[in-house]
């Protein structure tokens, strides 16, 4: 029998077993490493797909994920708000001089509930324009007796032009005054007197309707107080 065909010794068997175990361990390690790499790639792919780093649908700059396109766009049908370039009083004591305010307060209650729904114009076309405008309301007196109702409205240039057109169409007397336009009308009868005064300047409309209370200098006082 030659050396090549001799039976394996115990040492040979131990060495072969160790080699086999080493190879198996190496294979297991490679499998674990490959699995770890695949899991890591899936995690990164999930972040890009829906996270905040710019993937599709995210808030970054990726396709379909721009923060500009994600925000709701303003409605084109919304009414344009007036750009405030003039006075914007927040309470009635800011509308009049101290002296005029005291005079009005002595003559009748401020914002009495009996005239809370009365418009600042008894002319239907003018009252319709006033109805939806933002602003401040100040009324004095009581219903059916004597009263002054004023609304300080904020208007756009187009709304101001529409108001003047409606006032002229209703035969108001309109003329330039104090840097703006004033339109007035008055009706005197045996049962009493009534009238209206409308002043428009910049983005402000001072609309006043009065009954049996033709307060001298009323509109002029508001103009001086608001514009100085």
Secondary structure as UniProt FT lines:
FT   TURN            4..5
FT   HELIX           10..50
FT   TURN            56..57
FT   TURN            63..64
FT   HELIX           67..70
FT   TURN            76..77
FT   HELIX           92..94
FT   HELIX           98..107
FT   HELIX           113..115
FT   TURN            116..117
FT   HELIX           124..131
FT   STRAND          135..142
FT   TURN            143..145
FT   STRAND          146..154
FT   HELIX           157..169
FT   TURN            170..171
FT   STRAND          173..177
FT   TURN            178..179
FT   STRAND          180..189
FT   TURN            190..191
FT   STRAND          192..201
FT   TURN            202..203
FT   STRAND          204..211
FT   TURN            216..217
FT   HELIX           218..227
//
